[in-house]
């Protein structure tokens, strides 16, 4: 079953300290894959500056190279851009600007933060991230998330994935394991590791479909984030997130056929065609002809065609 607001409240109500992961938990991007940020930088900046051609691939290779060469617990953005050479300052500014513009607060957690504030919980943000603490703080400020403590791996050189960051939090705040509960989307870093350390943990599943194409990624993220903002309106969700895009896609395909083939009139058959006709008229400002037709009147003539197809199957 999907995690609900009530599930979280039940788990955190007796805890004084509540720790949250940041990315893909309380903060989300307007793309489905973090790497698509680099593609957006490339598309936007390469229009005016040829240095940004193939930026996305070079940026990803630079990060991998920085990780291989590093003997630190966590690399930072400077480590990555050293691999790109002397022009890295402009690239850094472009990436940071795009990152900042891409983020929004995850509306699912808004009432959770309100509950924490109302019940005087101590809120902690803990992130394994190469971005520096000051920039992460600016991000949280931008999306309106208030907290008491912020711990970032690139700043303190301790990671959730190894458990060292959780141990650091316990020591820094002088609290016991039983006082703390952590919430996050990474099954290992945010759930298994803290539990191994005796810290209660809640696994939040950020189940967004990851597109490889950046345009589709932007559209999917927009749909998904609007979807989760609607709370418990399940039928609205199904229409908005599943049937709506399907219907829109079919209508755009239908309109293209209408134009490309010089079709004079579109006929929508009752009753299933009614919603398609309404959607088509809403999108293009013109409808078609609604024809009353029973399923039987269409099914019987199709039997000959289906018999022909079935008879060709080799048993």
C-alpha positions in Angstrom: 0.0 0.0 0.0 1.2 3.5 -0.7 2.5 5.5 2.2 0.0 8.0 3.5 0.0 11.1 5.7 -1.6 9.2 8.5 1.1 6.4 8.3 3.8 9.0 8.7 2.1 10.8 11.6 1.6 7.5 13.4 5.3 6.7 13.1 6.7 10.1 14.1 4.2 11.2 16.8 6.3 9.9 19.7 9.7 11.1 18.3 11.3 14.4 19.2 13.6 14.5 16.2 12.4 13.9 12.6 15.0 13.7 9.9 14.2 14.0 6.2 16.1 13.1 3.1 16.1 16.0 0.6 16.1 15.2 -3.2 13.2 12.9 -4.4 11.7 13.2 -0.9 10.8 16.7 0.4 12.2 18.4 -2.7 11.7 17.2 -6.3 12.9 18.4 -9.7 10.8 19.2 -12.8 12.5 16.3 -14.6 12.4 12.6 -13.9 16.1 12.0 -13.9 18.7 14.3 -12.3 21.0 13.9 -15.4 18.3 15.7 -17.4 19.4 18.9 -15.7 22.6 18.7 -17.7 20.6 18.2 -20.9 18.6 21.3 -20.2 21.8 23.3 -19.6 23.1 22.1 -22.9 19.9 22.9 -24.8 19.6 26.4 -23.3 23.2 27.6 -23.4 24.4 25.9 -26.6 22.1 28.2 -28.5 24.5 31.1 -27.8 27.7 29.4 -26.8 29.2 26.5 -28.7 31.2 25.5 -25.6 28.1 23.9 -24.3 27.8 21.5 -27.2 27.8 17.9 -25.8 27.9 19.4 -22.3 25.6 16.7 -20.8 27.8 13.8 -21.7 31.0 15.6 -20.7 29.5 16.6 -17.4 28.4 13.1 -16.5 31.9 11.7 -17.5 33.5 14.4 -15.4 31.5 13.3 -12.3 32.5 9.7 -12.8 36.1 10.7 -13.2 36.0 12.8 -10.0 34.6 9.9 -8.0 37.2 7.5 -9.3 40.1 9.9 -8.4 38.8 11.0 -5.1 39.9 9.6 -1.7 37.2 11.6 0.1 33.9 10.4 1.5 32.1 12.8 -0.8 33.1 14.8 -3.8 31.9 18.4 -4.4 31.0 20.4 -7.5 34.5 21.9 -7.7 36.0 18.4 -7.9 33.7 17.6 -10.8 34.4 20.7 -12.8 38.1 20.4 -12.4 37.7 17.5 -14.8 36.2 19.9 -17.4 39.1 22.4 -17.4 39.5 26.1 -17.2 36.1 27.1 -18.5 34.4 25.4 -15.6 33.3 28.5 -13.7 30.7 29.5 -16.4 29.5 25.9 -16.5 29.1 25.8 -12.7 27.0 28.9 -12.8 24.8 27.6 -15.6 24.3 24.3 -13.8 23.5 25.9 -10.4 21.0 28.3 -12.0 19.3 25.4 -13.8 19.2 23.3 -10.6 17.7 26.2 -8.6 15.0 26.8 -11.3 14.1 23.1 -11.5 13.2 22.4 -7.9 9.8 22.5 -6.2 8.6 21.3 -2.8 7.0 17.9 -2.7 3.4 18.7 -1.8 3.0 15.3 -0.2 5.1 16.4 2.8 3.6 19.9 3.3 1.1 18.7 6.0 3.9 16.6 7.6 6.0 19.7 8.1 2.9 21.6 9.4 2.4 18.7 11.9 6.0 18.9 13.0 5.8 22.6 13.6 2.5 22.3 15.5 3.9 19.6 17.7 7.3 21.2 18.3 9.4 18.5 16.5 13.0 19.2 15.8 13.3 19.0 12.0 16.6 17.8 10.4 17.5 17.7 6.7 20.1 15.1 5.8 21.5 14.8 2.2 24.2 12.8 0.5 25.0 15.4 -2.2 27.9 17.0 -4.0 26.3 20.5 -3.9 27.5 22.6 -1.0 25.6 23.3 2.2 25.0 27.0 1.5 23.4 26.2 -1.9 21.3 23.5 -0.4 20.1 26.0 2.2 19.2 28.5 -0.6 17.2 25.7 -2.3 15.2 25.0 0.8 14.6 28.6 1.4 13.3 29.0 -2.2 10.7 26.3 -1.8 9.7 27.4 1.7 10.9 24.5 3.8 11.8 25.4 7.3 14.1 23.2 9.4 16.3 23.3 12.5 19.4 21.5 11.3 20.9 20.8 7.9 23.6 18.1 7.3 25.1 17.8 3.8 27.7 15.1 3.0 29.9 17.3 0.9 30.2 19.7 3.9 31.0 17.3 6.7 32.5 14.4 4.6 30.1 11.8 6.1 27.4 10.0 4.2 24.1 8.4 5.0 25.0 5.5 2.7 27.8 4.4 5.1 26.0 5.3 8.3 28.6 7.9 9.3 26.3 10.8 8.7 23.6 9.4 11.0 26.2 8.7 13.7 27.4 12.3 13.3 23.8 13.6 13.8 23.4 11.6 17.0 26.7 12.9 18.3 26.3 16.5 17.2 22.8 16.9 18.7 23.6 14.6 21.7 20.5 12.5 21.2 19.8 8.8 21.5 18.8 6.5 18.6 15.3 6.1 20.0 14.7 9.9 19.8 15.2 10.0 16.0 13.1 8.8 13.0 14.4 9.3 9.4 12.3 9.5 6.2 13.6 9.2 2.7 13.3 7.6 -0.7 16.6 5.6 -1.0 16.0 2.1 0.2 19.6 1.6 1.3 20.7 5.0 2.6 17.4 6.2 4.0 15.9 3.0 5.3 18.2 0.0 5.7 21.3 1.8 7.0 19.5 3.8 9.8 17.6 0.7 10.8 20.8 -1.2 11.1 22.0 1.5 13.4 18.9 1.2 15.6 17.2 4.3 14.2 13.6 4.1 13.2 13.2 4.8 9.4 10.3 5.2 7.0 10.8 4.4 3.3 9.1 6.9 1.0 8.8 5.6 -2.5 9.1 8.3 -5.2 7.6 6.2 -8.0 8.1 8.4 -11.0 8.6 6.8 -14.4 12.0 7.8 -15.7 12.0 8.8 -19.4 15.3 8.9 -21.3 14.1 11.8 -23.5 14.3 15.2 -21.7 11.1 16.6 -23.3 9.1 13.6 -22.1 10.9 13.8 -18.8 9.7 17.4 -18.2 6.1 16.5 -19.2 6.1 13.4 -17.0 7.4 15.3 -14.0 4.8 18.0 -14.4 2.0 15.4 -14.6 3.4 13.5 -11.6 3.8 16.5 -9.3 0.4 17.8 -10.1 -0.9 14.3 -9.5 0.5 14.0 -6.0 -0.8 17.5 -5.1 -4.4 16.3 -5.5 -4.2 14.2 -2.3 -6.8 11.5 -2.0 -9.0 12.5 -5.1 -8.4 9.1 -6.6 -10.7 9.4 -9.6 -9.2 12.8 -10.5 -5.8 11.3 -10.2 -6.6 8.5 -12.6 -8.1 10.9 -15.1 -5.3 13.5 -14.8 -2.3 11.1 -14.7 -3.4 8.2 -16.9 -6.5 8.7 -19.0 -6.0 12.4 -19.7 -2.6 12.0 -21.4 -3.9 9.0 -23.3 -6.9 10.9 -24.6 -4.8 14.0 -25.5 -2.3 11.8 -27.4 -5.1 10.1 -29.3 -6.8 13.4 -30.2 -3.5 14.9 -31.5 -2.9 11.8 -33.6 -6.5 11.9 -34.9 -6.2 15.6 -35.8 -2.9 14.9 -37.7 -4.7 12.2 -39.7 -7.5 14.6 -40.4 -5.1 17.2 -41.8 -2.7 14.9 -43.6 -5.3 12.9 -45.4 -7.7 15.8 -46.3 -10.5 14.1 -44.5 -13.8 16.0 -44.7 -15.5 14.8 -41.6 -14.8 12.8 -38.4 -17.5 10.6 -37.0 -17.5 9.6 -33.3 -19.5 6.5 -32.5 -21.7 6.2 -29.5 -21.2 5.7 -26.7 -17.5 5.4 -26.2 -16.8 8.0 -28.8 -18.6 10.8 -26.9 -15.7 11.6 -24.5 -13.2 11.5 -27.4 -15.4 13.9 -29.4 -15.7 16.3 -26.4 -11.9 16.2 -25.8 -11.2 16.8 -29.5 -13.6 19.8 -29.6 -12.0 21.2 -26.4 -8.5 21.0 -27.9 -9.2 22.1 -31.5 -12.3 24.1 -31.2 -14.2 21.9 -33.6 -16.0 18.6 -33.1 -17.3 16.0 -35.5 -20.5 14.0 -36.1 -21.9 11.9 -33.3 -23.4 8.7 -34.6 -25.5 6.4 -32.6 -24.2 2.8 -33.1 -24.7 -0.3 -31.0 -21.8 -2.6 -30.3 -23.7 -5.5 -31.9 -24.1 -3.6 -35.2 -20.4 -3.3 -35.4 -19.2 -6.6 -33.9 -21.2 -8.9 -36.2 -19.8 -7.5 -39.5 -16.3 -7.8 -38.0 -16.6 -11.5 -37.3 -15.7 -12.4 -40.9 -12.4 -10.4 -40.6 -11.6 -12.0 -37.2 -12.4 -15.5 -38.6 -10.0 -14.9 -41.4 -7.2 -13.8 -39.0 -7.8 -16.7 -36.6 -7.8 -19.3 -39.4 -4.3 -18.2 -40.4 -2.9 -19.1 -36.9 -1.0 -22.4 -36.9 -2.0 -24.7 -34.1 
